[in-house]
Amino acid sequence: MVKKRLLDFQIRYQEVARPFSWKFTRKDLKEKLKLVSDHIIKQHQPTTSPDSITEELLSRDKIQETSSAYAYT
């Protein structure tokens, strides 16, 4: 059944297919890929510097240490 459908498609496609001019070049593809990769890189770059992230995490640890000391008294 599937084989017949494929053969029917082949016959139909050969009847209606028309040649076309391909205008998308390797250069075009390279430019599109560069745009996409730049967009992805921008999405995944941190908005703050690694040093400020480290400082923020350290300050959170200090707050947690202080609050846990009060919780047990």
N, C-alpha and C positions, 0 to 999 in steps of 0.2 A: 504494500500500500504506500509506504513512504517512498520507495524507489520510484513508483509511478508518479507521485507528486513532484519529485525532483526532476524527473524527465519532462513532465509537463511544464514545469517552470523553465527548464533549459530551452525547450522549444519556443515557449512564449517570449522569453528574453531575447532569443536570437531573432525573432520576428520584429520586435519593437526597439531593439537597441540601436543607438545612433552614436557615431564617433563624436568626440568632444575634444576641445583644446584644454589641456591641463595648464593652469596658470599659477599654481601654488608651488613655488620653487623651494629648493633646500635652504636658500637664504631666508625665505619667508618663514619656514619651519623653525630655523635657528632663532630668529627674532621672537617668534611666539613663545618658544620654550624659555628664552631668557626672561621675557616678561612674567611668565608663570612662576619661574623659579625665584625671581626677585620678589614677587608678591608673597610667596610661601616663606621666604627667608624673613621678610619684614614681619609677618604674622608671628613668627616664633622667636624673635629677638626680644630679650628682656627690656622692659621700659626703664628700669633703673640699673645702675652699675652693680657689679657683683659685690663691691665693697659695702655699698649701702644695704644690700640684702643681708650680708653677714652681720653688719651692725644691728639691723632690725631683729634678726634672729637672736643675737646675744642679749639684746634688751628684753626680749620676750622671756628668755630663760631667767633673767634676773627677777622679772615680775612674778613668774611662776614660783621661783624659790622663795620669795618673800611671802606670797600668799599661802603657800603650803606650810610655812612655818607658823603662820597665824591660825591655820585651820586645826593644828594639833594642840594649841594651848587653851 
